[in-house]
Amino acid sequence: MQKGSRLSLIAFVTGMLNCISTLWAKEHTVPLWDGSIATAIVNEDGGDGSSLSRAIRITTPAELAYLAQQVNNYDTHLRLKNNMLHRKAGEGFSSTWFRLMNDIDLNGHPWMPIATGPATDVAPSFRGTFDGGGNRVAGLFIPQATGLAGLFGFIGRDGCVQNLHVTVPQTINSTASYIGSVTGWNDGIIRHCVASGAGLVKGGSAGGIAGMNSNRILNCYATLDVTGENSGGITAFNSADTLACCYATGSVAAHVEAGGIAAYNGINGVIKHCIALNMKGITTSGGIRQHAGRITDDNDGILTANFASPAIPGKWQRQGAASYDGSDFAVKAFHTTSGPAGPFDGWSTTAWHFDPQNIHLPALRTTEGMVIDDQPVLIRTDYTD
């Protein structure tokens, strides 16, 4: 081949590679929020929200902010740009499905939670189903909320948030109310959700996932640090119903009650198959009890099959699988597979991905079986005597 031909071929191949690289980068660029609110949801190839297969598709932070605006204004209409004006939904978009189609980044702009307000009956609620599709909402920042706060403020009795990863790089704060990364108050269902980041959840009642749970939190984990008057690695208060198959690894600090999983488990509350791995500590600085709990600080409900790392700093005198501090697992027997020989007994392999090399903690699957994007980096050697 002549020199000129070789150079032409090299130039052609280089151009093609650059073109492919540009198209790949464009396709995989995470949309960054500029703080604006969309006037409609594009909903490309989406439906009318009547089912998961016909879910309204959200692809940008501005569209998510538009949904928040409509819910907070008690507006049950949505403008969709794919020639489909969304039917008038019930209160809080009950029976309406939304799906996040890709990662989005809130980019550190102050976020107004979806369905925020005071912790009273007059607060707006989200009563639809929000399916994260295994995608991430990054960059959540709430500088100072005055009501229920998180990505969502209040998830109502008919509401569901699932298959979502929320990251908190800074402090999210609601000192006067309930706050969590996913929601301030959950009265619906939260399942298959992850909360992570270098930030801090801070509030009157603060939890890694939810400030208050009065329904169900299932198959979730949180690695965030939490602080408040009452604090829990997953939720501050599990006032009713079930918190199951969850683990928390962040530090928990409170003035009154602090629990590795929940600060308080109420009279109708059930905490089962949960694992406290809060290696940076679970502490209280005041209050009437002057102690904390590896699973929960205070309990009036049911505790079943809960475990905690023996390496969590402190003296834990209320141990047992059905007690406040959970049962110590033998460090040498701590393995990250599902089965009766370890603390993950009873955990579903359809909900969790267990590391075959027995190094990482379990990673969460979506309800459709896809592994949510990043497996926890915490390794077995972090949990030694």
N, C-alpha and C positions, 0 to 999 in steps of 0.2 A: 504494500500500500504506500502510495506516495505521501510525503510529509504533509502536503496541504490537505490531503484527504483525511489523514490521521487527525490533524488539528480540527478539521471541520466536524469529524465524528466526536472528538472529545468535547468540543463546544456544544454539540447537539445533546450529548448525554448529560453534560453538566447543566444545561438549560432545563432538560426534562426533570432531573433530580431536584433542581431548585423549585420548579413548578410544583412537583409532588410535595416537597417540603412545605411550600407556602399553603397549598390546599390543606395539608394535614394540620398545620398550625392553626389555620382559620377554623377548621372543623372542631379542633380540640381546645380552642381558646375559651376560658371560663368567662362568662359575661360579668363585668364589674359594675356595681351600682354607683351611680353618680348622685344618688339622693332623690331623684325625680320619681314621679308616680305616673304610670301609663294611664292612658284614657280608655284603653281596651286591652283585651287579651287576644293576640293573633290567633292562637289555637289552630295552628296549621296541622291538618290531617286529624284534628281532634273532633270529639263529638259534643253532645249537649249535656254531658255530666250525669246521664241517667244510669250509668254502670261503669265498671272499671274499663271495659273495652271501649266505652264511649266517653271516657274521662275528658274533662277540659284540660288542655295541655298548657303548662306554664314553662317558659324557657328563659325568662329574664328576671332579674331582681325587681325591675320596675313593674312587671306584671304581678309579682307577688305582693308588692306594696299596694297595687290597685285592689287586689283581693282584700288586703287588710283594711283599706279605706272603706270599701263597700260594707264589710262586716261591721266595722266600728260605727258606721253611719246607719246601721240597721236597714241597709238597702239590700233587697233580695233580687236585684237585677244585675246582670253582667253584660257588658258590651263585648261581643266577640267579632273579630275582623274577618273570620272565614264565612261571612254571609249568614251567620247563624246568631240571632239575638237570643241569648239564653232565656229559657222559660222562667217565669217568676217562681222562685224556689220558696221553700218554707223558711221559717226563721233561722238565721245563722247558716243558710244554705243546707238545711237538712236534706238528706237523701241525695246529695249532689257529690259527685266524684271529681277530684282534681288529681293531676299527676305531674310531678316535677320531672322533666324530660332530660335534664342534664345538671351538672354542677353549676351553682351560681355563687357569687361572692358579694356580700353586702358591703365589703370594702371599708369597714370601720365607720360608716355613716350611721348616725343615731337611728335606731329602728323603732317604729311604732308597732307593738305587737298586734297580731291578728286577734281580734276580740279582747280588747283591753278595757279595763274599768275597775271600779271598786269591787271588793269581794262581797257583793250583795246580789239580790235577785234582779236588779235593774241593769247589771252589766251585760254587754253583748256577749254572745257565745258563738263559737264555731261548732256547727252540728253536722257538717258534712264529713266526707272521708278525704284526707289528704295523703296520697301515696307518693313517697319520695322516690320510688323506683330504684332505691339503692344509691341515690345521688346525695350530694353534700350541699348544705347551705353553710357557706364559710363566712367568716368576718362578722359574726353577730356582735353588736355593740349597743348596749342600753345604758346611757350614762346616769340617769336618775329617773326612774319611773315612779309614779305616785299610786299605781294600782297593780293589778295582776300582770305579771311580766314574764317574757320568754319570747321565743319565736312566735308562740301563741300566748295569749293571755288566759283565756278560759275555753277549754274544750268541753262542750256540753254533753249531756247524757247520751245523745245520739251520735256524737262525734267520734272520729277515729283518726289518729295520726300513726302512720306505719312506714317502715322501710326507708328511714331517713337518718342521715348523719348531720349533726349540727356541730360546728366548731366555734369556740369562743376564744379569740386571741387576746381580748382585753377584759376588763371587769364589766359584768352586767349587774345592775343595781336597782333594787326596789326595797328600800329600807322599811317602808311602811306596809308592805304586803307580801304575798307569796310570789316566789320567783324560782324558775328553773330554766334550763337551756331550751327544752322543748316547750314547756308551758308553765305558767304560774299555778294554775289549778286544773287538774284533770278530773272531770266527772264522766269521761267517756272511756275510750280504750287507747292506750299507747302501747305499741308492740313493734319489735324489731327496729329499735332506734338506738343510735349511738350518740354520745355527747363527749367531745374531746376538746383539747386546746390548752394553751398556756395561760388562759385567762382565769378569772375568779367569778363564781356565782355568789352574790352578796345580797342579803335581804333580811326582812323581819323573820320570814320562814323560808329557808333556801334549800334546794335540792339539786343534785346533778342533772336529773331529768325533769322533775316537777317539784314545785313548792308544796303543793297539797295533792294527794291522790284520794279520791272518794269513789273510784271504780277500779279499773284494772290497768296495771303496768306489767307487761309480759315480755320476756326475752329482750332485755336491754342491758347495756353497760355504760358506765360513765367513768372517765378518767380525770374529770375536772376537780379542782379544789373548791370547797364550799365553806362559807362563813355566814353567820347570822345570829339572831336571838335563839333560833332553833334551826338545826342543820342536819341534813342526812345526805349520804353519798348518792342515793337515788332520789329520795323524797324526804322533806322535813316531816310531814304527817301522812301516814297511811291510815286515814280515818275510817275507811270502810272498804270491804271487798278485798281484792287480791293483788299482791306484789309477788311475782314468782319468776324464778330462773333469771336472776339479774346479778351482776357483780359491779363493785365500785373499787377504784384504786386511788382516788384523790384524797387529799387531806380533808378532814372535817373539823371545824372549830365553831363553837357556839358559846353564848353567854349562859343559856339555860340548859337545853337538851341537845346532845350530839350523838348520832348513831352512824356507824359505818354504812348501813343501808337506809335506815329511817330513824329520825329522832324519836318518834312516837308511833306505836301501833295501836289503833283505836279498838273499841269494844267489838266492832264488827269487822276488824281488819285481820287479814291472813298474810303472813310473810313466810314463804316456803321456798326451798331449794335456792337460797341466795348465798352469796359468798362475799365476805368482807376482806379486801386486800389493800386496805388503806395504810400503806407502809409509812407514810409521812406523819401519821398520827390521827387520833380521834380525841379531841379535848374539849373541856368546858372551862369557862373562866369565872363562873358565878352560879346563881340559881340556888335552889333549895337542896339539890341532890349532890352536887359537887362530884359527880362522876359521869362517865359516858358509857356507851355500850357498843360492842363491836358490830352487832346486828342492829339493836335498838336500845335507846336509853330508857324508855318507859314502855310498858306493854299492858294492855287490857284485852288483847285479842289472842290470836293463835299464832304460835311460832312452830314451824316444822322443818326438819332436815336442813338446817342452816349451818354453814361452816365459816371459819375465819382463820386467817394466817396466824400461827403462834408467834410470828415475828413482828406483829403490830406492837409498837411501844406501849408499855403500861402493864398494870396488874389487873387481870381480868378474872374476877371471882364468881361470875354468874354464868359459868360455861355449861354447854349442853346443846344438842341439836334443836331442842325445843325451849331454849332459854335466851336471855338477853345478849349474851356474848357469843353464841354459837358454839359449835364444837371445834376444838383444835383438830386439824388434820396433820397426820405425821408427815413431816417435810420430805422424808425419803420416799414416801408413798404418794406424794403430790404429783399427779400426772394429769395431763390435759386431754384425757380421753373420757368418753362417756361410759359409765359402767359402775358396778357396785363397789369397786375397789378404791374409789376416790371421791372427792367432794362434788364431782359433776354427775353423780348418780341421779338419774331422773331427768337429765337434760336431753332434749331431742336432737338427734343428728340431722334432722331436716331443718331445724332452726339454727343450729350452730355448726361451724366448721372446726373440727378438732385437728390440731397440728399432728401429722403422723410422726414427726421427729420429736414430739414431746418437748418443745422448746417454748413456743408462744402460748399465751392464753387463747381460749377459743375466740374465733372471729364469728361475727353474726352473719347469718344468711337473711335474705329477704323472704317474704312469704312465698315468693316464686322460686326460691332455691338459689339465687345468685348471692355470692359472698359480697357483703358490703365492703367498699374499696380497700381500707387498710386494716390489716390484722394487727392487734396490739403488739407493741414491741417488747413489752415486759416479758422477761424470760424466767425460767424456772429457778435460776441461780439467784434471783432477787429475793427468794423466799427460803432463806436458810436460817437456822437457829443463831 
